[in-house]
Amino acid sequence: MIRCPSVGLDDVGTKQILRDALDELGFTITRLRFGRINNFFAQLGSGSPHFCFAGHTDVVPAGEEGWLLPAFSAEIKNGMLFG
């Protein structure tokens, strides 16, 4: 997924990768659309307590100042994954 060049609204398949992985683990996937943005939430079970993790699949424009390695390289350096 790190190697997907997902910049801005063009997720180039990253959300589908996540949906497929979560579906395989037994999550119920609900697709949501906010204007031009396709999104989803995934739910496992129906009881309490509830836990919510929010994230995003896009990056700031690749190549901007401060990048140590290419944004979509998924390289391991000094025991850490960069991308």
C-alpha positions as CSV (number, residue, x, y, z in Angstrom):
1,M,0.0,0.0,0.0
2,I,2.9,2.4,0.7
3,R,4.0,2.1,-2.9
4,C,0.6,3.4,-4.2
5,P,1.1,7.0,-5.3
6,S,-2.0,8.3,-3.4
7,V,-1.8,12.1,-3.5
8,G,-4.9,14.1,-2.6
9,L,-8.3,12.7,-3.8
10,D,-6.7,10.1,-6.1
11,D,-6.3,7.1,-3.7
12,V,-5.2,4.8,-6.6
13,G,-6.6,1.8,-4.8
14,T,-5.3,2.2,-1.3
15,K,-8.8,2.2,0.3
16,Q,-9.7,-0.9,-1.7
17,I,-6.6,-2.7,-0.3
18,L,-7.7,-1.7,3.2
19,R,-11.4,-2.8,2.6
20,D,-10.3,-6.1,1.2
21,A,-8.0,-6.8,4.2
22,L,-10.6,-5.8,6.8
23,D,-13.3,-7.8,5.0
24,E,-11.1,-10.9,5.1
25,L,-10.8,-10.4,8.9
26,G,-14.6,-10.3,9.3
27,F,-15.2,-6.6,9.5
28,T,-18.5,-5.1,8.1
29,I,-17.6,-2.4,5.6
30,T,-19.8,0.6,5.1
31,R,-19.0,2.9,2.2
32,L,-19.4,6.7,2.7
33,R,-19.1,9.5,0.2
34,F,-18.4,13.2,1.2
35,G,-18.5,15.3,-1.9
36,R,-15.8,14.0,-4.2
37,I,-14.2,11.9,-1.4
38,N,-15.0,8.1,-1.2
39,N,-14.5,6.8,2.2
40,F,-15.6,3.9,4.5
41,F,-15.8,2.7,8.0
42,A,-15.3,-0.8,9.2
43,Q,-17.0,-2.4,12.1
44,L,-16.1,-5.6,14.0
45,G,-18.8,-6.9,16.4
46,S,-21.6,-4.8,17.9
47,G,-21.0,-4.6,21.6
48,S,-19.3,-2.1,23.9
49,P,-16.8,-0.7,24.5
50,H,-16.2,0.9,21.1
51,F,-12.8,1.8,19.7
52,C,-12.4,4.1,16.7
53,F,-9.2,4.5,14.7
54,A,-9.2,7.3,12.1
55,G,-6.6,7.6,9.4
56,H,-6.0,8.7,5.9
57,T,-4.4,7.2,2.8
58,D,-3.1,10.2,1.0
59,V,0.1,12.1,1.4
60,V,1.4,15.7,0.9
61,P,2.7,16.2,-2.6
62,A,5.7,13.8,-3.0
63,G,9.1,15.4,-3.3
64,E,8.3,18.4,-1.1
65,E,11.1,19.6,1.2
66,G,11.9,17.3,4.1
67,W,11.5,13.9,2.4
68,L,14.5,11.7,3.3
69,L,13.6,9.0,0.7
70,P,11.2,8.8,-2.2
71,A,7.7,8.9,-0.8
72,F,6.4,5.7,-2.4
73,S,9.6,3.6,-2.1
74,A,8.7,1.6,1.0
75,E,12.4,1.3,1.9
76,I,13.7,-0.1,5.2
77,K,16.6,2.0,6.5
78,N,18.2,1.6,10.0
79,G,15.4,-0.9,11.0
80,M,12.6,1.6,10.1
81,L,10.1,1.5,7.2
82,F,10.0,4.8,5.2
83,G,7.3,5.6,2.7
